[in-house]
């Protein structure tokens, strides 16, 4: 018997101009808007339990900030903070919520925006709960078209590994890994209210660059779905996107239409965001009418902590790391003997080493599981590689499993074991040792198993 109620809301969370733009290791400060940024929230209730799932148009959000916002929501609504799932879409053109050591920024603006975001997140939660209505849920999987996503780590012919190598570099040999092109879709048809479609797909929201604020390609996905489907709202939760970007390293045909090559060797522009967002929306539109409806008799949410070995730097590595950190923070990147994505890699690696000089040997990570009937979400507190998501999806007992990165914390990249031997941006900047993927997969499957017990 179906016992599901669903509510939806959205609220504007545009940052102030001049705020630091999150996403790279170069200073960027907001000069205008390409589109409005919105927090989107789903509320679920069944019997006496309520769960909130919140999608934020930011690059990342810390555990401390998630707990702060969840605590206020609990005070205002009575929904326990443990029942709140906050996930970043990972737009690289959103405002900072906290001061970062990547570059100097106006702390007053950042603190002001953090307070504004908290206020709007609470408003969105209140509105979603007041919007609850009986609903039936359908699920289906579509497949993203070609030219939308690519594994962004490559084995080079000289034996090295590069993340985002230069376009048309003759030394590129092959991508390392396989894409998961599944676009998981939930449809909620609600009594006397708009339907809601939830989309889960693993791809960096990093297609624009520059200093204009934007939700990146999810904006165009929302815009296209909401316009094409009368009486429908949409919400996005990013998947296992740690090693997935939108750049074709050997562009052909119309690949370069309305785009350009950015400072980090990737295809980026507002036109690229439009293309990717419309393509994913097209996938949704292709299958929306063919969802399989199932009854939801209960919902649940739990968290499980996993312990992962920290990638503490050796004393021999620290002098060079400190030198690069000093050069970077004094605006002298030109004195570091690298360019483009390799420069980004060594700077990020140096910051990681310096920040972890006195780190404990173990890091605790929270995995969040949500069950809506026979469908489940696994919230991962960072950027998991595609293979992690694929393995978690293999767990038994569910009609559909949706890994969601950047959830309830941002704890960095979670590469697969082989990546630590191969190198590349994600592995060299990761705070963890080579067993992190295995620990995340085990934790995710444990959460899913626990949820089945009810």
C-alpha positions as CSV (number, residue, x, y, z in Angstrom):
1,X,0.0,0.0,0.0
2,X,1.4,3.4,-1.0
3,X,2.0,5.7,2.0
4,X,4.3,8.3,0.5
5,X,3.9,12.1,0.7
6,X,6.3,14.4,-1.3
7,X,6.9,18.2,-1.1
8,X,9.1,20.4,-3.2
9,X,10.4,23.9,-3.1
10,X,13.1,26.2,-4.5
11,X,14.5,29.4,-3.3
12,X,16.9,32.0,-4.8
13,X,20.4,31.9,-3.3
14,X,22.3,34.4,-5.6
15,X,25.6,35.5,-4.0
16,X,26.7,39.1,-3.8
17,X,28.9,40.4,-6.6
18,X,32.6,40.5,-5.6
19,X,32.5,37.2,-3.7
20,X,35.2,34.6,-4.3
21,X,34.1,32.1,-6.9
22,X,34.7,28.6,-5.8
23,X,36.2,25.8,-7.9
24,X,39.9,26.4,-8.9
25,X,43.2,27.4,-7.4
26,X,43.2,30.8,-9.1
27,X,41.5,33.9,-7.7
28,X,38.1,34.6,-9.3
29,X,35.6,37.2,-8.0
30,X,32.0,37.4,-9.2
31,X,31.3,40.0,-11.8
32,X,27.8,39.1,-12.7
33,X,25.3,36.4,-13.4
34,X,24.7,33.9,-16.2
35,X,21.6,32.5,-14.4
36,X,20.0,32.5,-11.0
37,X,21.2,30.0,-8.4
38,X,18.5,28.2,-6.5
39,X,18.4,25.7,-3.6
40,X,16.0,23.0,-4.4
41,X,14.5,20.7,-1.7
42,X,12.5,17.5,-1.6
43,X,10.5,16.6,1.5
44,X,9.4,13.0,2.1
45,X,7.0,11.8,4.7
46,X,5.6,8.3,5.5
47,X,3.9,7.3,8.7
48,X,5.6,9.4,11.4
49,X,9.0,9.9,9.6
50,X,10.1,12.9,7.6
51,X,13.3,13.3,5.5
52,X,14.6,16.3,3.7
53,X,16.9,16.1,0.6
54,X,18.5,19.4,-0.3
55,X,20.4,20.2,-3.5
56,X,22.7,23.3,-3.2
57,X,24.2,25.2,-6.2
58,X,27.7,25.4,-4.7
59,X,31.0,23.7,-5.5
60,X,31.2,22.1,-2.0
61,X,29.9,22.4,1.5
62,X,31.8,21.3,4.7
63,X,30.5,18.9,7.3
64,X,30.5,21.8,9.8
65,X,28.3,24.0,7.5
66,X,25.9,21.1,6.9
67,X,25.5,20.5,10.6
68,X,24.9,24.2,11.1
69,X,22.2,24.4,8.5
70,X,20.6,21.1,9.6
71,X,20.6,22.3,13.2
72,X,18.6,25.4,12.3
73,X,16.2,23.4,10.2
74,X,15.6,21.1,13.1
75,X,14.8,24.0,15.3
76,X,12.4,25.5,12.8
77,X,10.7,22.4,11.6
78,X,11.2,19.6,14.1
79,X,12.8,17.4,11.4
80,X,15.8,15.7,13.2
81,X,19.1,16.9,11.8
82,X,20.0,13.3,11.3
83,X,17.2,13.1,8.7
84,X,18.6,15.9,6.5
85,X,20.6,15.1,3.4
86,X,22.4,18.1,2.0
87,X,24.2,17.7,-1.3
88,X,26.3,20.1,-3.5
89,X,25.7,20.1,-7.3
90,X,29.4,21.0,-7.6
91,X,29.1,24.1,-9.8
92,X,32.5,25.7,-10.2
93,X,30.8,29.1,-10.7
94,X,29.1,29.4,-7.3
95,X,30.0,31.6,-4.4
96,X,32.2,30.6,-1.5
97,X,30.5,29.6,1.8
98,X,33.7,29.5,3.8
99,X,37.1,31.1,3.7
100,X,39.5,29.0,1.7
101,X,43.3,28.8,1.6
102,X,43.2,28.6,-2.2
103,X,43.3,32.4,-2.4
104,X,42.5,35.5,-0.5
105,X,38.9,36.6,-0.5
106,X,36.7,39.0,1.3
107,X,35.8,37.2,4.5
108,X,32.9,39.6,5.2
109,X,31.2,38.8,1.9
110,X,31.7,35.1,2.5
111,X,30.2,35.2,6.0
112,X,27.3,37.3,4.8
113,X,26.6,34.8,2.0
114,X,26.9,31.9,4.3
115,X,24.2,33.4,6.5
116,X,22.0,34.2,3.5
117,X,22.4,30.6,2.3
118,X,21.5,29.2,5.7
119,X,18.4,31.4,5.8
120,X,17.3,30.3,2.3
121,X,18.0,26.7,3.0
122,X,15.8,26.8,6.1
123,X,13.1,28.7,4.1
124,X,13.3,26.0,1.4
125,X,12.9,23.2,4.0
126,X,9.9,24.9,5.5
127,X,8.2,25.4,2.1
128,X,8.9,21.8,1.0
129,X,7.3,20.5,4.2
130,X,4.3,22.7,3.8
131,X,4.0,21.4,0.2
132,X,3.7,17.8,1.2
133,X,1.0,15.9,-0.7
134,X,0.2,12.2,-1.4
135,X,2.4,11.0,-4.3
136,X,3.1,7.9,-6.3
137,X,6.7,7.2,-7.3
138,X,8.0,5.9,-10.6
139,X,11.6,5.0,-11.5
140,X,13.5,4.5,-14.8
141,X,17.1,4.6,-16.1
142,X,18.0,6.5,-19.2
143,X,21.4,6.8,-20.9
144,X,23.3,10.0,-21.6
145,X,24.2,10.6,-25.3
146,X,27.7,10.7,-26.7
147,X,29.8,13.9,-26.4
148,X,28.4,14.8,-23.0
149,X,30.9,13.1,-20.7
150,X,34.4,11.6,-20.8
151,X,36.8,10.0,-18.4
152,X,39.2,12.8,-17.8
153,X,42.3,10.8,-16.7
154,X,44.5,9.6,-19.4
155,X,47.5,7.3,-19.8
156,X,50.1,9.0,-21.9
157,X,52.4,7.3,-24.4
158,X,55.4,8.1,-22.2
159,X,53.8,6.0,-19.4
160,X,52.7,9.0,-17.2
161,X,49.1,9.8,-16.2
162,X,47.5,13.2,-16.7
163,X,44.2,14.6,-15.7
164,X,42.8,16.9,-18.4
165,X,45.8,16.7,-20.8
166,X,46.1,19.3,-23.5
167,X,43.6,19.1,-26.4
168,X,45.0,17.1,-29.4
169,X,48.1,16.2,-27.5
170,X,49.8,13.5,-29.6
171,X,51.2,11.9,-26.5
172,X,47.6,10.9,-25.3
173,X,47.2,7.1,-25.4
174,X,43.9,6.1,-23.8
175,X,41.4,7.1,-21.0
176,X,41.8,5.2,-17.7
177,X,38.4,3.8,-16.7
178,X,35.0,3.4,-18.1
179,X,32.0,5.8,-18.1
180,X,28.8,5.0,-16.3
181,X,26.3,6.7,-18.6
182,X,23.2,5.7,-16.7
183,X,20.9,8.6,-15.8
184,X,18.7,7.5,-12.9
185,X,15.3,9.2,-12.7
186,X,12.6,9.3,-10.2
187,X,9.2,10.7,-10.9
188,X,6.8,11.8,-8.2
189,X,3.2,12.4,-9.3
190,X,1.4,14.4,-6.5
191,X,-2.3,14.9,-5.9
192,X,-3.4,18.4,-7.0
193,X,0.2,19.6,-7.2
194,X,3.1,19.7,-9.7
195,X,5.0,16.5,-10.4
196,X,8.6,16.4,-9.5
197,X,11.4,14.6,-11.4
198,X,14.7,13.8,-9.6
199,X,17.8,13.3,-11.7
200,X,21.0,11.5,-10.6
201,X,24.0,11.4,-12.9
202,X,27.8,11.6,-12.3
203,X,29.5,14.5,-14.1
204,X,31.5,17.5,-13.0
205,X,29.4,20.7,-13.1
206,X,32.4,22.5,-14.5
207,X,31.7,23.6,-18.1
208,X,31.9,27.4,-17.8
209,X,35.0,29.0,-16.2
210,X,35.3,32.7,-15.8
211,X,33.9,35.1,-13.2
212,X,30.2,35.0,-13.9
213,X,28.0,33.2,-11.4
214,X,26.1,30.2,-12.6
215,X,24.6,26.9,-11.6
216,X,26.5,25.5,-14.6
217,X,24.9,22.8,-16.7
218,X,22.2,21.8,-14.1
219,X,20.6,25.2,-14.8
220,X,20.0,24.2,-18.4
221,X,18.8,20.8,-17.4
222,X,16.3,22.4,-15.0
223,X,15.3,25.1,-17.6
224,X,14.7,22.5,-20.4
225,X,12.8,20.0,-18.3
226,X,10.6,22.5,-16.6
227,X,9.7,24.1,-19.9
228,X,9.1,20.9,-21.8
229,X,7.0,19.1,-19.2
230,X,4.0,21.2,-18.2
231,X,3.4,21.1,-14.4
232,X,6.7,19.5,-13.6
233,X,9.6,20.7,-11.3
234,X,13.1,19.1,-11.3
235,X,15.9,18.5,-8.9
236,X,19.5,17.2,-9.4
237,X,21.8,15.2,-7.2
238,X,25.3,14.7,-8.7
239,X,26.7,11.1,-8.8
240,X,30.1,9.5,-8.8
241,X,31.8,12.2,-10.8
242,X,35.3,12.4,-9.5
243,X,37.0,11.3,-12.7
244,X,34.4,12.5,-15.2
245,X,34.4,15.8,-17.2
246,X,32.9,17.1,-20.4
247,X,36.0,17.6,-22.6
248,X,36.7,15.5,-25.6
249,X,40.5,15.6,-25.9
250,X,40.3,14.9,-29.7
251,X,37.5,17.2,-30.7
252,X,35.9,16.6,-34.1
253,X,32.9,17.7,-36.1
254,X,31.0,20.4,-34.1
255,X,32.6,19.6,-30.7
256,X,34.1,23.1,-30.5
257,X,30.8,24.9,-31.3
258,X,30.1,27.7,-28.8
259,X,33.1,26.7,-26.6
260,X,36.7,27.4,-26.1
261,X,39.8,25.9,-24.4
262,X,40.2,27.1,-20.9
263,X,43.4,27.7,-18.8
264,X,43.2,24.1,-17.6
265,X,43.0,22.5,-21.1
266,X,39.2,21.9,-20.9
267,X,36.3,22.8,-23.2
268,X,34.4,25.4,-21.3
269,X,31.9,28.2,-22.0
270,X,28.2,29.1,-21.4
271,X,27.5,27.3,-24.6
272,X,29.1,24.1,-23.3
273,X,26.9,24.3,-20.2
274,X,23.8,24.8,-22.4
275,X,24.8,21.7,-24.5
276,X,25.4,19.4,-21.6
277,X,22.3,20.5,-19.6
278,X,20.0,20.1,-22.7
279,X,21.5,16.7,-23.5
280,X,20.8,15.4,-20.0
281,X,17.3,16.9,-20.0
282,X,16.8,15.2,-23.4
283,X,17.6,11.8,-21.7
284,X,15.0,12.6,-19.1
285,X,12.4,13.5,-21.7
286,X,13.0,10.4,-23.6
287,X,12.0,8.1,-20.8
288,X,9.9,10.2,-18.5
289,X,6.6,8.8,-19.7
290,X,7.7,5.2,-19.2
291,X,8.6,5.1,-15.5
292,X,7.7,2.0,-13.6
293,X,5.4,3.0,-10.7
294,X,5.9,1.2,-7.3
295,X,4.2,1.6,-3.9
296,X,6.2,3.1,-1.1
297,X,5.1,1.8,2.3
298,X,8.0,3.3,4.3
299,X,11.1,5.6,4.2
300,X,14.3,5.6,6.2
301,X,17.6,7.4,6.6
302,X,20.8,6.3,8.5
303,X,24.4,7.2,8.7
304,X,27.5,5.1,9.1
305,X,31.1,6.2,9.8
306,X,34.0,4.6,8.1
307,X,37.6,5.0,9.0
308,X,40.1,5.7,6.2
309,X,43.9,5.9,6.4
310,X,45.2,9.5,5.9
311,X,47.8,10.3,3.2
312,X,50.1,12.1,5.7
313,X,53.1,13.7,3.8
314,X,56.6,12.5,4.4
315,X,59.1,14.9,6.0
316,X,61.1,14.8,2.8
317,X,58.2,16.1,0.7
318,X,57.3,19.1,2.9
319,X,60.0,21.6,2.0
320,X,59.1,21.7,-1.6
321,X,55.4,21.7,-0.8
322,X,55.8,24.7,1.5
323,X,57.8,26.5,-1.1
324,X,55.0,26.0,-3.7
325,X,52.4,27.0,-1.2
326,X,54.3,30.2,-0.4
327,X,54.7,31.0,-4.1
328,X,51.1,30.4,-4.9
329,X,49.7,32.4,-2.0
330,X,52.0,35.3,-2.9
331,X,50.7,35.3,-6.5
332,X,53.9,33.9,-8.0
333,X,52.6,30.8,-9.8
334,X,54.8,31.8,-12.7
335,X,57.8,30.7,-10.6
336,X,56.4,27.2,-10.3
337,X,57.8,25.1,-13.2
338,X,54.4,23.8,-14.5
339,X,51.5,25.1,-16.5
340,X,47.8,24.5,-17.0
341,X,46.4,21.4,-15.2
342,X,49.8,20.3,-14.1
343,X,50.2,23.6,-12.3
344,X,46.8,23.1,-10.7
345,X,47.9,19.6,-9.6
346,X,51.2,20.6,-7.9
347,X,49.6,23.6,-6.2
348,X,46.7,21.5,-4.9
349,X,49.1,18.7,-3.9
350,X,51.3,21.2,-2.0
351,X,48.3,22.6,-0.1
352,X,47.2,19.1,0.8
353,X,50.6,18.2,2.2
354,X,50.9,21.4,4.2
355,X,47.4,21.1,5.6
356,X,48.0,17.5,6.6
357,X,51.5,18.0,8.1
358,X,50.1,17.2,11.6
359,X,47.0,15.2,10.5
360,X,45.9,12.1,12.4
361,X,46.6,8.8,10.7
362,X,42.9,8.0,10.4
363,X,40.1,10.1,9.0
364,X,36.4,9.5,9.8
365,X,33.9,9.8,6.9
366,X,30.1,9.7,7.2
367,X,28.1,7.7,4.6
368,X,24.4,8.6,4.5
369,X,21.8,6.2,3.2
370,X,18.2,7.1,2.3
371,X,15.5,4.6,1.4
372,X,12.3,5.5,-0.3
373,X,10.5,2.2,-0.6
374,X,12.6,0.0,-2.9
375,X,14.8,2.9,-4.1
376,X,17.9,4.1,-2.3
377,X,20.4,6.9,-2.2
378,X,24.0,6.6,-0.9
379,X,25.4,10.0,0.1
380,X,29.2,10.1,-0.1
381,X,31.0,13.1,1.5
382,X,33.3,14.0,-1.4
383,X,34.1,13.1,-5.0
384,X,34.1,9.4,-5.7
385,X,35.5,7.9,-8.9
386,X,33.0,6.3,-11.3
387,X,33.9,2.8,-10.3
388,X,32.9,3.4,-6.7
389,X,29.4,4.3,-7.9
390,X,29.2,1.3,-10.2
391,X,30.2,-1.1,-7.4
392,X,27.7,0.4,-4.9
393,X,24.9,0.1,-7.5
394,X,25.5,-3.7,-7.5
395,X,24.1,-4.1,-4.0
396,X,21.2,-6.4,-3.7
397,X,17.7,-5.6,-2.5
398,X,16.7,-2.5,-4.5
399,X,15.0,-1.5,-7.7
400,X,17.4,1.4,-8.1
401,X,20.5,2.7,-6.2
402,X,21.7,6.3,-6.6
403,X,25.2,7.3,-5.3
404,X,25.3,11.0,-4.5
405,X,28.7,12.7,-4.1
406,X,29.4,15.8,-2.2
407,X,26.8,15.0,0.4
408,X,26.8,16.3,4.0
409,X,30.5,17.2,3.7
410,X,33.3,17.8,1.3
411,X,36.2,15.6,2.2
412,X,38.0,15.6,-1.2
413,X,38.6,13.0,-3.9
414,X,38.1,9.3,-3.5
415,X,40.1,7.7,-6.2
416,X,40.3,4.0,-6.9
417,X,43.4,2.1,-5.7
418,X,45.1,2.0,-9.1
419,X,45.0,5.7,-9.4
420,X,47.4,6.2,-6.5
421,X,50.0,4.2,-8.4
422,X,49.3,6.0,-11.7
423,X,49.2,9.6,-10.4
424,X,47.1,12.4,-11.8
425,X,45.4,15.3,-10.1
426,X,42.8,13.5,-8.1
427,X,45.1,10.9,-6.5
428,X,48.0,13.3,-5.9
429,X,45.6,15.7,-4.1
430,X,43.6,13.1,-2.2
431,X,43.8,13.1,1.6
432,X,43.6,9.3,1.7
433,X,45.6,6.2,1.0
434,X,44.9,3.7,-1.7
435,X,42.2,1.7,0.1
436,X,39.8,4.7,0.3
437,X,37.6,3.4,-2.6
438,X,37.3,0.0,-1.0
439,X,36.3,1.6,2.3
440,X,33.7,3.8,0.7
441,X,32.2,0.9,-1.2
442,X,32.0,-1.3,1.9
443,X,30.5,1.6,3.9
444,X,27.9,2.2,1.2
445,X,26.9,-1.4,0.9
446,X,26.7,-1.7,4.7
447,X,24.4,1.4,4.8
448,X,22.2,-0.2,2.1
449,X,22.0,-3.5,4.0
450,X,21.1,-1.8,7.2
451,X,18.3,0.2,5.5
452,X,16.7,-3.1,4.3
453,X,16.2,-4.1,7.9
454,X,13.7,-1.2,8.3
